[in-house]
Amino acid sequence: MQTIELIGLIAAMLTTGAFVPQVYKVFKSKSTADISLTMYTVLFVGLVLWLIYGIQKDSIAIILANAVTGILVAFVIIFKIKYK
Amino acid sequence: MQTIELIGLIAAMLTTGAFVPQVYKVFKSKSTADISLTMYTVLFVGLVLWLIYGIQKDSIAIILANAVTGILVAFVIIFKIKYK
């Protein structure tokens, strides 16, 4: 593996990992009052586009980062709709 | 410009844009009690690594997305330290 792909993978772990506590919090509390559905929907569309970008660019770091974060964000959106 | 770079730029605008209201909120309220310094520090390191990745890969979308988000996150960290 190239050094730059390794840097990308570490970057992916950090930026996705930083997001986990928020999702865990929502998952545990079932409370989503302070969460903006618009913001998370915009974020989700952006992540899907990044995923397409990563697939086209053949970048495993971009694909992994955005696929995992996309799943986490989708969970938050589902919780927001379910428990609003 | 290639179509895929345009998709990347739209992705960059959406994922960075989704983050703006949070930063604006902190900026306006000067309240950062609910914000985790650890999370934002991890996020910041991740964004810097993505920036290095984007520069190496010569991707204007990745460079722009992570530079702008990195500046926004740095503002939140500065506010967190200043108003804790």
Backbone of each chain as nested JSON, in Angstrom:
{
  "chains": [
    {"id": "A", "residues": [
      {"number": 1, "name": "MET", "atoms": {"N": [0.839, -1.212, 0.0], "CA": [0.0, 0.0, 0.0], "C": [0.873, 1.261, 0.0]}},
      {"number": 2, "name": "GLN", "atoms": {"N": [0.486, 2.232, -0.777], "CA": [1.233, 3.494, -0.817], "C": [1.066, 4.238, 0.509]}},
      {"number": 3, "name": "THR", "atoms": {"N": [2.098, 5.0, 0.871], "CA": [2.036, 5.796, 2.107], "C": [0.831, 6.727, 2.085]}},
      {"number": 4, "name": "ILE", "atoms": {"N": [0.55, 7.328, 0.919], "CA": [-0.54, 8.31, 0.846], "C": [-1.908, 7.651, 1.086]}},
      {"number": 5, "name": "GLU", "atoms": {"N": [-2.07, 6.39, 0.64], "CA": [-3.335, 5.691, 0.912], "C": [-3.467, 5.374, 2.407]}},
      {"number": 6, "name": "LEU", "atoms": {"N": [-2.318, 5.103, 3.051], "CA": [-2.314, 4.865, 4.493], "C": [-2.711, 6.142, 5.237]}},
      {"number": 7, "name": "ILE", "atoms": {"N": [-2.158, 7.272, 4.803], "CA": [-2.537, 8.567, 5.4], "C": [-4.038, 8.796, 5.205]}},
      {"number": 8, "name": "GLY", "atoms": {"N": [-4.54, 8.477, 4.014], "CA": [-5.972, 8.607, 3.732], "C": [-6.82, 7.726, 4.646]}},
      {"number": 9, "name": "LEU", "atoms": {"N": [-6.345, 6.505, 4.884], "CA": [-7.096, 5.586, 5.747], "C": [-7.116, 6.063, 7.2]}},
      {"number": 10, "name": "ILE", "atoms": {"N": [-5.974, 6.598, 7.667], "CA": [-5.927, 7.165, 9.031], "C": [-6.87, 8.374, 9.102]}},
      {"number": 11, "name": "ALA", "atoms": {"N": [-6.823, 9.216, 8.064], "CA": [-7.722, 10.379, 7.988], "C": [-9.177, 9.918, 8.047]}},
      {"number": 12, "name": "ALA", "atoms": {"N": [-9.501, 8.857, 7.293], "CA": [-10.859, 8.306, 7.259], "C": [-11.293, 7.839, 8.643]}},
      {"number": 13, "name": "MET", "atoms": {"N": [-10.39, 7.117, 9.331], "CA": [-10.712, 6.62, 10.671], "C": [-10.965, 7.778, 11.635]}},
      {"number": 14, "name": "LEU", "atoms": {"N": [-10.155, 8.831, 11.546], "CA": [-10.292, 9.957, 12.467], "C": [-11.571, 10.758, 12.211]}},
      {"number": 15, "name": "THR", "atoms": {"N": [-11.833, 11.101, 10.945], "CA": [-13.005, 11.943, 10.662], "C": [-14.303, 11.15, 10.845]}},
      {"number": 16, "name": "THR", "atoms": {"N": [-14.29, 9.853, 10.529], "CA": [-15.482, 9.031, 10.774], "C": [-15.617, 8.759, 12.271]}},
      {"number": 17, "name": "GLY", "atoms": {"N": [-14.483, 8.435, 12.912], "CA": [-14.48, 8.124, 14.346], "C": [-14.977, 9.281, 15.198]}},
      {"number": 18, "name": "ALA", "atoms": {"N": [-14.632, 10.509, 14.806], "CA": [-15.045, 11.696, 15.558], "C": [-16.567, 11.825, 15.585]}},
      {"number": 19, "name": "PHE", "atoms": {"N": [-17.205, 11.206, 14.604], "CA": [-18.639, 11.301, 14.427], "C": [-19.411, 10.268, 15.259]}},
      {"number": 20, "name": "VAL", "atoms": {"N": [-18.722, 9.199, 15.652], "CA": [-19.367, 8.065, 16.338], "C": [-20.067, 8.453, 17.656]}},
      {"number": 21, "name": "PRO", "atoms": {"N": [-19.42, 9.242, 18.542], "CA": [-20.068, 9.557, 19.822], "C": [-21.439, 10.228, 19.661]}},
      {"number": 22, "name": "GLN", "atoms": {"N": [-21.572, 11.096, 18.648], "CA": [-22.857, 11.764, 18.396], "C": [-23.942, 10.746, 18.046]}},
      {"number": 23, "name": "VAL", "atoms": {"N": [-23.587, 9.815, 17.179], "CA": [-24.545, 8.786, 16.755], "C": [-24.91, 7.891, 17.939]}},
      {"number": 24, "name": "TYR", "atoms": {"N": [-23.916, 7.524, 18.721], "CA": [-24.13, 6.681, 19.902], "C": [-25.074, 7.373, 20.886]}},
      {"number": 25, "name": "LYS", "atoms": {"N": [-24.859, 8.676, 21.064], "CA": [-25.677, 9.489, 21.965], "C": [-27.152, 9.462, 21.537]}},
      {"number": 26, "name": "VAL", "atoms": {"N": [-27.384, 9.686, 20.247], "CA": [-28.745, 9.674, 19.701], "C": [-29.359, 8.275, 19.847]}},
      {"number": 27, "name": "PHE", "atoms": {"N": [-28.536, 7.266, 19.551], "CA": [-28.971, 5.874, 19.592], "C": [-29.401, 5.497, 21.01]}},
      {"number": 28, "name": "LYS", "atoms": {"N": [-28.642, 5.976, 21.998], "CA": [-28.893, 5.611, 23.394], "C": [-30.047, 6.412, 23.992]}},
      {"number": 29, "name": "SER", "atoms": {"N": [-30.059, 7.725, 23.705], "CA": [-31.049, 8.604, 24.333], "C": [-32.376, 8.605, 23.582]}},
      {"number": 30, "name": "LYS", "atoms": {"N": [-32.359, 8.198, 22.315], "CA": [-33.527, 8.28, 21.426], "C": [-34.056, 9.72, 21.334]}},
      {"number": 31, "name": "SER", "atoms": {"N": [-33.216, 10.667, 21.759], "CA": [-33.614, 12.07, 21.72], "C": [-32.907, 12.773, 20.562]}},
      {"number": 32, "name": "THR", "atoms": {"N": [-33.709, 13.379, 19.687], "CA": [-33.113, 14.024, 18.5], "C": [-33.597, 15.459, 18.35]}},
      {"number": 33, "name": "ALA", "atoms": {"N": [-34.102, 16.038, 19.454], "CA": [-34.679, 17.384, 19.38], "C": [-33.689, 18.422, 18.861]}},
      {"number": 34, "name": "ASP", "atoms": {"N": [-32.418, 18.297, 19.272], "CA": [-31.425, 19.309, 18.907], "C": [-30.78, 19.043, 17.558]}},
      {"number": 35, "name": "ILE", "atoms": {"N": [-31.246, 17.99, 16.886], "CA": [-30.609, 17.628, 15.618], "C": [-31.432, 18.145, 14.449]}},
      {"number": 36, "name": "SER", "atoms": {"N": [-30.741, 18.808, 13.522], "CA": [-31.418, 19.381, 12.359], "C": [-31.516, 18.338, 11.247]}},
      {"number": 37, "name": "LEU", "atoms": {"N": [-32.76, 18.023, 10.858], "CA": [-32.991, 17.053, 9.786], "C": [-32.428, 17.572, 8.462]}},
      {"number": 38, "name": "THR", "atoms": {"N": [-32.592, 18.878, 8.238], "CA": [-32.066, 19.494, 7.012], "C": [-30.551, 19.306, 6.933]}},
      {"number": 39, "name": "MET", "atoms": {"N": [-29.864, 19.618, 8.051], "CA": [-28.412, 19.494, 8.083], "C": [-27.981, 18.056, 7.786]}},
      {"number": 40, "name": "TYR", "atoms": {"N": [-28.642, 17.087, 8.419], "CA": [-28.245, 15.692, 8.229], "C": [-28.588, 15.181, 6.836]}},
      {"number": 41, "name": "THR", "atoms": {"N": [-29.665, 15.695, 6.247], "CA": [-30.03, 15.295, 4.885], "C": [-29.004, 15.843, 3.888]}},
      {"number": 42, "name": "VAL", "atoms": {"N": [-28.635, 17.12, 4.069], "CA": [-27.602, 17.734, 3.212], "C": [-26.294, 16.949, 3.343]}},
      {"number": 43, "name": "LEU", "atoms": {"N": [-25.942, 16.626, 4.586], "CA": [-24.717, 15.868, 4.861], "C": [-24.77, 14.507, 4.159]}},
      {"number": 44, "name": "PHE", "atoms": {"N": [-25.922, 13.835, 4.242], "CA": [-26.071, 12.504, 3.636], "C": [-25.898, 12.568, 2.113]}},
      {"number": 45, "name": "VAL", "atoms": {"N": [-26.54, 13.536, 1.469], "CA": [-26.407, 13.691, 0.007], "C": [-24.932, 13.95, -0.336]}},
      {"number": 46, "name": "GLY", "atoms": {"N": [-24.287, 14.809, 0.448], "CA": [-22.86, 15.089, 0.239], "C": [-22.005, 13.84, 0.35]}},
      {"number": 47, "name": "LEU", "atoms": {"N": [-22.297, 13.007, 1.351], "CA": [-21.52, 11.775, 1.566], "C": [-21.708, 10.788, 0.408]}},
      {"number": 48, "name": "VAL", "atoms": {"N": [-22.939, 10.708, -0.111], "CA": [-23.216, 9.832, -1.266], "C": [-22.407, 10.304, -2.482]}},
      {"number": 49, "name": "LEU", "atoms": {"N": [-22.36, 11.635, -2.682], "CA": [-21.572, 12.183, -3.807], "C": [-20.079, 11.901, -3.603]}},
      {"number": 50, "name": "TRP", "atoms": {"N": [-19.585, 12.035, -2.367], "CA": [-18.177, 11.7, -2.066], "C": [-17.904, 10.225, -2.354]}},
      {"number": 51, "name": "LEU", "atoms": {"N": [-18.891, 9.376, -2.06], "CA": [-18.759, 7.939, -2.311], "C": [-18.59, 7.687, -3.814]}},
      {"number": 52, "name": "ILE", "atoms": {"N": [-19.438, 8.34, -4.623], "CA": [-19.336, 8.232, -6.089], "C": [-17.943, 8.71, -6.532]}},
      {"number": 53, "name": "TYR", "atoms": {"N": [-17.515, 9.84, -5.948], "CA": [-16.195, 10.404, -6.254], "C": [-15.087, 9.399, -5.937]}},
      {"number": 54, "name": "GLY", "atoms": {"N": [-15.177, 8.783, -4.754], "CA": [-14.17, 7.805, -4.326], "C": [-14.124, 6.582, -5.233]}},
      {"number": 55, "name": "ILE", "atoms": {"N": [-15.312, 6.112, -5.655], "CA": [-15.387, 4.95, -6.556], "C": [-14.743, 5.297, -7.901]}},
      {"number": 56, "name": "GLN", "atoms": {"N": [-15.086, 6.472, -8.443], "CA": [-14.516, 6.917, -9.724], "C": [-12.999, 7.089, -9.638]}},
      {"number": 57, "name": "LYS", "atoms": {"N": [-12.546, 7.612, -8.482], "CA": [-11.113, 7.887, -8.304], "C": [-10.366, 6.646, -7.812]}},
      {"number": 58, "name": "ASP", "atoms": {"N": [-11.119, 5.577, -7.571], "CA": [-10.521, 4.315, -7.136], "C": [-9.753, 4.489, -5.807]}},
      {"number": 59, "name": "SER", "atoms": {"N": [-10.332, 5.272, -4.905], "CA": [-9.678, 5.544, -3.621], "C": [-10.401, 4.808, -2.5]}},
      {"number": 60, "name": "ILE", "atoms": {"N": [-9.735, 3.788, -1.977], "CA": [-10.322, 2.974, -0.905], "C": [-10.579, 3.818, 0.352]}},
      {"number": 61, "name": "ALA", "atoms": {"N": [-9.699, 4.803, 0.616], "CA": [-9.857, 5.665, 1.8], "C": [-11.145, 6.491, 1.7]}},
      {"number": 62, "name": "ILE", "atoms": {"N": [-11.38, 7.101, 0.542], "CA": [-12.572, 7.943, 0.362], "C": [-13.834, 7.073, 0.386]}},
      {"number": 63, "name": "ILE", "atoms": {"N": [-13.774, 5.891, -0.261], "CA": [-14.925, 4.977, -0.281], "C": [-15.3, 4.552, 1.137]}},
      {"number": 64, "name": "LEU", "atoms": {"N": [-14.298, 4.063, 1.886], "CA": [-14.561, 3.585, 3.258], "C": [-15.084, 4.698, 4.159]}},
      {"number": 65, "name": "ALA", "atoms": {"N": [-14.4, 5.852, 4.137], "CA": [-14.773, 6.964, 5.011], "C": [-16.229, 7.363, 4.796]}},
      {"number": 66, "name": "ASN", "atoms": {"N": [-16.615, 7.5, 3.52], "CA": [-17.945, 8.034, 3.239], "C": [-19.033, 6.972, 3.327]}},
      {"number": 67, "name": "ALA", "atoms": {"N": [-18.7, 5.718, 3.05], "CA": [-19.681, 4.64, 3.21], "C": [-20.039, 4.48, 4.692]}},
      {"number": 68, "name": "VAL", "atoms": {"N": [-19.007, 4.409, 5.549], "CA": [-19.26, 4.216, 6.983], "C": [-19.972, 5.432, 7.582]}},
      {"number": 69, "name": "THR", "atoms": {"N": [-19.473, 6.642, 7.278], "CA": [-20.117, 7.846, 7.811], "C": [-21.545, 7.957, 7.275]}},
      {"number": 70, "name": "GLY", "atoms": {"N": [-21.752, 7.594, 6.012], "CA": [-23.091, 7.624, 5.408], "C": [-24.071, 6.721, 6.151]}},
      {"number": 71, "name": "ILE", "atoms": {"N": [-23.62, 5.533, 6.532], "CA": [-24.473, 4.601, 7.285], "C": [-24.82, 5.202, 8.65]}},
      {"number": 72, "name": "LEU", "atoms": {"N": [-23.807, 5.797, 9.32], "CA": [-24.032, 6.43, 10.626], "C": [-25.048, 7.573, 10.516]}},
      {"number": 73, "name": "VAL", "atoms": {"N": [-24.878, 8.403, 9.488], "CA": [-25.775, 9.551, 9.291], "C": [-27.188, 9.061, 8.953]}},
      {"number": 74, "name": "ALA", "atoms": {"N": [-27.286, 7.998, 8.154], "CA": [-28.595, 7.426, 7.815], "C": [-29.326, 6.962, 9.078]}},
      {"number": 75, "name": "PHE", "atoms": {"N": [-28.579, 6.358, 10.013], "CA": [-29.157, 5.94, 11.299], "C": [-29.739, 7.146, 12.039]}},
      {"number": 76, "name": "VAL", "atoms": {"N": [-28.979, 8.246, 12.084], "CA": [-29.451, 9.454, 12.778], "C": [-30.731, 9.967, 12.12]}},
      {"number": 77, "name": "ILE", "atoms": {"N": [-30.771, 9.968, 10.787], "CA": [-31.961, 10.445, 10.058], "C": [-33.167, 9.547, 10.374]}},
      {"number": 78, "name": "ILE", "atoms": {"N": [-32.951, 8.231, 10.382], "CA": [-34.037, 7.292, 10.689], "C": [-34.556, 7.536, 12.116]}},
      {"number": 79, "name": "PHE", "atoms": {"N": [-33.635, 7.727, 13.056], "CA": [-34.027, 8.005, 14.446], "C": [-34.791, 9.321, 14.536]}},
      {"number": 80, "name": "LYS", "atoms": {"N": [-34.306, 10.307, 13.81], "CA": [-34.951, 11.631, 13.814], "C": [-36.396, 11.519, 13.327]}},
      {"number": 81, "name": "ILE", "atoms": {"N": [-36.622, 10.759, 12.263], "CA": [-37.969, 10.606, 11.706], "C": [-38.84, 9.771, 12.651]}},
      {"number": 82, "name": "LYS", "atoms": {"N": [-38.232, 8.736, 13.241], "CA": [-38.976, 7.802, 14.086], "C": [-39.356, 8.423, 15.438]}},
      {"number": 83, "name": "TYR", "atoms": {"N": [-38.452, 9.224, 16.02], "CA": [-38.664, 9.73, 17.383], "C": [-38.897, 11.234, 17.448]}},
      {"number": 84, "name": "LYS", "atoms": {"N": [-39.315, 11.84, 16.34], "CA": [-39.496, 13.303, 16.367], "C": [-40.699, 13.694, 17.206]}}
    ]},
    {"id": "B", "residues": [
      {"number": 1, "name": "MET", "atoms": {"N": [-13.288, 21.178, -16.877], "CA": [-13.262, 20.372, -15.63], "C": [-13.974, 19.028, -15.859]}},
      {"number": 2, "name": "GLN", "atoms": {"N": [-13.398, 17.978, -15.349], "CA": [-14.033, 16.665, -15.481], "C": [-15.337, 16.621, -14.672]}},
      {"number": 3, "name": "THR", "atoms": {"N": [-16.285, 15.822, -15.144], "CA": [-17.559, 15.665, -14.426], "C": [-17.318, 15.191, -12.998]}},
      {"number": 4, "name": "ILE", "atoms": {"N": [-16.365, 14.274, -12.829], "CA": [-16.133, 13.703, -11.496], "C": [-15.582, 14.746, -10.517]}},
      {"number": 5, "name": "GLU", "atoms": {"N": [-14.767, 15.703, -11.037], "CA": [-14.272, 16.772, -10.152], "C": [-15.414, 17.705, -9.757]}},
      {"number": 6, "name": "LEU", "atoms": {"N": [-16.377, 17.881, -10.674], "CA": [-17.556, 18.701, -10.381], "C": [-18.404, 18.027, -9.299]}},
      {"number": 7, "name": "ILE", "atoms": {"N": [-18.585, 16.705, -9.424], "CA": [-19.309, 15.94, -8.395], "C": [-18.587, 16.092, -7.048]}},
      {"number": 8, "name": "GLY", "atoms": {"N": [-17.262, 15.999, -7.074], "CA": [-16.462, 16.173, -5.86], "C": [-16.651, 17.555, -5.248]}},
      {"number": 9, "name": "LEU", "atoms": {"N": [-16.703, 18.586, -6.099], "CA": [-16.871, 19.961, -5.598], "C": [-18.258, 20.158, -4.979]}},
      {"number": 10, "name": "ILE", "atoms": {"N": [-19.29, 19.559, -5.616], "CA": [-20.647, 19.632, -5.048], "C": [-20.663, 18.879, -3.707]}},
      {"number": 11, "name": "ALA", "atoms": {"N": [-20.032, 17.705, -3.679], "CA": [-19.925, 16.928, -2.437], "C": [-19.244, 17.761, -1.349]}},
      {"number": 12, "name": "ALA", "atoms": {"N": [-18.167, 18.446, -1.733], "CA": [-17.411, 19.287, -0.791], "C": [-18.297, 20.393, -0.223]}},
      {"number": 13, "name": "MET", "atoms": {"N": [-19.063, 21.042, -1.114], "CA": [-19.944, 22.131, -0.675], "C": [-20.994, 21.609, 0.298]}},
      {"number": 14, "name": "LEU", "atoms": {"N": [-21.564, 20.441, 0.012], "CA": [-22.628, 19.884, 0.87], "C": [-22.093, 19.449, 2.234]}},
      {"number": 15, "name": "THR", "atoms": {"N": [-20.988, 18.699, 2.245], "CA": [-20.5, 18.185, 3.533], "C": [-19.893, 19.31, 4.39]}},
      {"number": 16, "name": "THR", "atoms": {"N": [-19.267, 20.304, 3.744], "CA": [-18.748, 21.446, 4.501], "C": [-19.909, 22.348, 4.919]}},
      {"number": 17, "name": "GLY", "atoms": {"N": [-20.846, 22.568, 3.985], "CA": [-22.001, 23.437, 4.237], "C": [-22.862, 22.948, 5.387]}},
      {"number": 18, "name": "ALA", "atoms": {"N": [-23.019, 21.62, 5.485], "CA": [-23.839, 21.025, 6.55], "C": [-23.265, 21.365, 7.919]}},
      {"number": 19, "name": "PHE", "atoms": {"N": [-21.981, 21.684, 7.939], "CA": [-21.262, 21.924, 9.182], "C": [-21.364, 23.385, 9.652]}},
      {"number": 20, "name": "VAL", "atoms": {"N": [-21.682, 24.284, 8.712], "CA": [-21.681, 25.724, 8.992], "C": [-22.648, 26.129, 10.116]}},
      {"number": 21, "name": "PRO", "atoms": {"N": [-23.916, 25.649, 10.121], "CA": [-24.848, 26.093, 11.172], "C": [-24.34, 25.82, 12.592]}},
      {"number": 22, "name": "GLN", "atoms": {"N": [-23.65, 24.685, 12.782], "CA": [-23.099, 24.36, 14.104], "C": [-22.056, 25.395, 14.529]}},
      {"number": 23, "name": "VAL", "atoms": {"N": [-21.199, 25.729, 13.586], "CA": [-20.143, 26.703, 13.876], "C": [-20.755, 28.079, 14.151]}},
      {"number": 24, "name": "TYR", "atoms": {"N": [-21.753, 28.45, 13.358], "CA": [-22.44, 29.734, 13.522], "C": [-23.097, 29.821, 14.899]}},
      {"number": 25, "name": "LYS", "atoms": {"N": [-23.702, 28.693, 15.29], "CA": [-24.379, 28.608, 16.594], "C": [-23.39, 28.865, 17.737]}},
      {"number": 26, "name": "VAL", "atoms": {"N": [-22.24, 28.208, 17.667], "CA": [-21.207, 28.376, 18.691], "C": [-20.679, 29.813, 18.672]}},
      {"number": 27, "name": "PHE", "atoms": {"N": [-20.497, 30.329, 17.472], "CA": [-19.953, 31.674, 17.282], "C": [-20.885, 32.72, 17.894]}},
      {"number": 28, "name": "LYS", "atoms": {"N": [-22.187, 32.502, 17.709], "CA": [-23.194, 33.468, 18.158], "C": [-23.465, 33.348, 19.661]}},
      {"number": 29, "name": "SER", "atoms": {"N": [-23.583, 32.104, 20.146], "CA": [-23.965, 31.885, 21.547], "C": [-22.765, 31.929, 22.495]}},
      {"number": 30, "name": "LYS", "atoms": {"N": [-21.562, 31.762, 21.946], "CA": [-20.334, 31.648, 22.74], "C": [-20.437, 30.519, 23.766]}},
      {"number": 31, "name": "SER", "atoms": {"N": [-21.403, 29.627, 23.567], "CA": [-21.6, 28.507, 24.482], "C": [-21.09, 27.221, 23.842]}},
      {"number": 32, "name": "THR", "atoms": {"N": [-20.177, 26.557, 24.534], "CA": [-19.577, 25.353, 23.96], "C": [-19.639, 24.181, 24.939]}},
      {"number": 33, "name": "ALA", "atoms": {"N": [-20.562, 24.278, 25.919], "CA": [-20.641, 23.251, 26.965], "C": [-20.89, 21.852, 26.394]}},
      {"number": 34, "name": "ASP", "atoms": {"N": [-21.737, 21.77, 25.359], "CA": [-22.113, 20.461, 24.815], "C": [-21.125, 19.955, 23.774]}},
      {"number": 35, "name": "ILE", "atoms": {"N": [-20.073, 20.714, 23.559], "CA": [-19.127, 20.329, 22.504], "C": [-17.928, 19.626, 23.117]}},
      {"number": 36, "name": "SER", "atoms": {"N": [-17.594, 18.483, 22.537], "CA": [-16.482, 17.69, 23.04], "C": [-15.175, 18.135, 22.378]}},
      {"number": 37, "name": "LEU", "atoms": {"N": [-14.243, 18.61, 23.23], "CA": [-12.943, 19.064, 22.722], "C": [-12.183, 17.904, 22.085]}},
      {"number": 38, "name": "THR", "atoms": {"N": [-12.288, 16.718, 22.697], "CA": [-11.621, 15.528, 22.164], "C": [-12.118, 15.239, 20.751]}},
      {"number": 39, "name": "MET", "atoms": {"N": [-13.463, 15.239, 20.596], "CA": [-14.042, 14.956, 19.285], "C": [-13.547, 15.948, 18.228]}},
      {"number": 40, "name": "TYR", "atoms": {"N": [-13.561, 17.241, 18.576], "CA": [-13.16, 18.252, 17.602], "C": [-11.659, 18.203, 17.305]}},
      {"number": 41, "name": "THR", "atoms": {"N": [-10.87, 17.825, 18.305], "CA": [-9.43, 17.706, 18.076], "C": [-9.141, 16.53, 17.139]}},
      {"number": 42, "name": "VAL", "atoms": {"N": [-9.816, 15.392, 17.391], "CA": [-9.668, 14.212, 16.523], "C": [-10.091, 14.572, 15.089]}},
      {"number": 43, "name": "LEU", "atoms": {"N": [-11.23, 15.262, 14.995], "CA": [-11.745, 15.692, 13.689], "C": [-10.728, 16.586, 12.981]}},
      {"number": 44, "name": "PHE", "atoms": {"N": [-10.14, 17.522, 13.729], "CA": [-9.179, 18.464, 13.138], "C": [-7.944, 17.734, 12.592]}},
      {"number": 45, "name": "VAL", "atoms": {"N": [-7.414, 16.796, 13.376], "CA": [-6.246, 16.021, 12.921], "C": [-6.618, 15.235, 11.649]}},
      {"number": 46, "name": "GLY", "atoms": {"N": [-7.824, 14.634, 11.661], "CA": [-8.31, 13.905, 10.495], "C": [-8.406, 14.793, 9.263]}},
      {"number": 47, "name": "LEU", "atoms": {"N": [-8.916, 16.009, 9.448], "CA": [-9.063, 16.941, 8.323], "C": [-7.709, 17.358, 7.756]}},
      {"number": 48, "name": "VAL", "atoms": {"N": [-6.724, 17.56, 8.653], "CA": [-5.372, 17.92, 8.196], "C": [-4.781, 16.777, 7.361]}},
      {"number": 49, "name": "LEU", "atoms": {"N": [-5.001, 15.519, 7.81], "CA": [-4.513, 14.358, 7.04], "C": [-5.221, 14.255, 5.689]}},
      {"number": 50, "name": "TRP", "atoms": {"N": [-6.553, 14.518, 5.663], "CA": [-7.288, 14.543, 4.386], "C": [-6.72, 15.61, 3.451]}},
      {"number": 51, "name": "LEU", "atoms": {"N": [-6.337, 16.742, 4.045], "CA": [-5.769, 17.841, 3.257], "C": [-4.459, 17.393, 2.597]}},
      {"number": 52, "name": "ILE", "atoms": {"N": [-3.597, 16.722, 3.379], "CA": [-2.342, 16.18, 2.845], "C": [-2.656, 15.179, 1.721]}},
      {"number": 53, "name": "TYR", "atoms": {"N": [-3.665, 14.342, 1.97], "CA": [-4.108, 13.348, 0.987], "C": [-4.552, 14.037, -0.316]}},
      {"number": 54, "name": "GLY", "atoms": {"N": [-5.366, 15.069, -0.173], "CA": [-5.871, 15.814, -1.338], "C": [-4.758, 16.484, -2.13]}},
      {"number": 55, "name": "ILE", "atoms": {"N": [-3.765, 17.043, -1.411], "CA": [-2.631, 17.702, -2.079], "C": [-1.832, 16.659, -2.87]}},
      {"number": 56, "name": "GLN", "atoms": {"N": [-1.557, 15.509, -2.226], "CA": [-0.804, 14.43, -2.896], "C": [-1.559, 13.888, -4.102]}},
      {"number": 57, "name": "LYS", "atoms": {"N": [-2.891, 13.778, -3.974], "CA": [-3.72, 13.219, -5.054], "C": [-4.094, 14.285, -6.089]}},
      {"number": 58, "name": "ASP", "atoms": {"N": [-3.684, 15.533, -5.814], "CA": [-3.956, 16.638, -6.732], "C": [-5.466, 16.822, -6.953]}},
      {"number": 59, "name": "SER", "atoms": {"N": [-6.232, 16.683, -5.874], "CA": [-7.686, 16.804, -5.978], "C": [-8.164, 18.103, -5.342]}},
      {"number": 60, "name": "ILE", "atoms": {"N": [-8.616, 19.025, -6.211], "CA": [-9.057, 20.338, -5.733], "C": [-10.282, 20.203, -4.809]}},
      {"number": 61, "name": "ALA", "atoms": {"N": [-11.151, 19.205, -5.091], "CA": [-12.348, 18.997, -4.26], "C": [-11.96, 18.618, -2.823]}},
      {"number": 62, "name": "ILE", "atoms": {"N": [-11.041, 17.671, -2.693], "CA": [-10.62, 17.22, -1.354], "C": [-9.871, 18.332, -0.62]}},
      {"number": 63, "name": "ILE", "atoms": {"N": [-9.011, 19.054, -1.345], "CA": [-8.253, 20.159, -0.736], "C": [-9.209, 21.223, -0.203]}},
      {"number": 64, "name": "LEU", "atoms": {"N": [-10.141, 21.689, -1.056], "CA": [-11.081, 22.745, -0.654], "C": [-11.962, 22.305, 0.515]}},
      {"number": 65, "name": "ALA", "atoms": {"N": [-12.557, 21.107, 0.388], "CA": [-13.472, 20.614, 1.429], "C": [-12.791, 20.596, 2.79]}},
      {"number": 66, "name": "ASN", "atoms": {"N": [-11.566, 20.061, 2.834], "CA": [-10.922, 19.859, 4.125], "C": [-10.243, 21.116, 4.657]}},
      {"number": 67, "name": "ALA", "atoms": {"N": [-9.802, 21.99, 3.745], "CA": [-9.222, 23.259, 4.193], "C": [-10.304, 24.112, 4.849]}},
      {"number": 68, "name": "VAL", "atoms": {"N": [-11.455, 24.251, 4.175], "CA": [-12.532, 25.1, 4.709], "C": [-13.099, 24.495, 5.993]}},
      {"number": 69, "name": "THR", "atoms": {"N": [-13.393, 23.184, 5.984], "CA": [-13.929, 22.546, 7.195], "C": [-12.908, 22.63, 8.327]}},
      {"number": 70, "name": "GLY", "atoms": {"N": [-11.629, 22.476, 8.001], "CA": [-10.572, 22.564, 9.004], "C": [-10.545, 23.921, 9.683]}},
      {"number": 71, "name": "ILE", "atoms": {"N": [-10.731, 24.994, 8.894], "CA": [-10.757, 26.358, 9.453], "C": [-11.966, 26.504, 10.388]}},
      {"number": 72, "name": "LEU", "atoms": {"N": [-13.128, 25.99, 9.948], "CA": [-14.347, 26.057, 10.771], "C": [-14.153, 25.306, 12.096]}},
      {"number": 73, "name": "VAL", "atoms": {"N": [-13.574, 24.108, 12.005], "CA": [-13.348, 23.288, 13.205], "C": [-12.338, 23.968, 14.133]}},
      {"number": 74, "name": "ALA", "atoms": {"N": [-11.312, 24.597, 13.549], "CA": [-10.315, 25.314, 14.347], "C": [-10.981, 26.443, 15.141]}},
      {"number": 75, "name": "PHE", "atoms": {"N": [-11.935, 27.151, 14.503], "CA": [-12.693, 28.213, 15.178], "C": [-13.43, 27.655, 16.39]}},
      {"number": 76, "name": "VAL", "atoms": {"N": [-14.091, 26.488, 16.196], "CA": [-14.837, 25.868, 17.3], "C": [-13.885, 25.513, 18.448]}},
      {"number": 77, "name": "ILE", "atoms": {"N": [-12.719, 24.979, 18.122], "CA": [-11.734, 24.602, 19.146], "C": [-11.257, 25.846, 19.901]}},
      {"number": 78, "name": "ILE", "atoms": {"N": [-10.977, 26.927, 19.172], "CA": [-10.53, 28.182, 19.798], "C": [-11.623, 28.705, 20.743]}},
      {"number": 79, "name": "PHE", "atoms": {"N": [-12.875, 28.683, 20.292], "CA": [-13.997, 29.125, 21.123], "C": [-14.145, 28.245, 22.359]}},
      {"number": 80, "name": "LYS", "atoms": {"N": [-13.975, 26.95, 22.148], "CA": [-14.091, 25.991, 23.254], "C": [-13.045, 26.3, 24.334]}},
      {"number": 81, "name": "ILE", "atoms": {"N": [-11.826, 26.577, 23.914], "CA": [-10.744, 26.858, 24.86], "C": [-10.961, 28.225, 25.529]}},
      {"number": 82, "name": "LYS", "atoms": {"N": [-11.433, 29.194, 24.748], "CA": [-11.607, 30.568, 25.228], "C": [-12.787, 30.7, 26.19]}},
      {"number": 83, "name": "TYR", "atoms": {"N": [-13.897, 30.009, 25.905], "CA": [-15.137, 30.194, 26.677], "C": [-15.518, 28.993, 27.53]}},
      {"number": 84, "name": "LYS", "atoms": {"N": [-14.561, 28.122, 27.812], "CA": [-14.92, 26.925, 28.589], "C": [-15.236, 27.271, 30.035]}}
    ]}
  ]
}
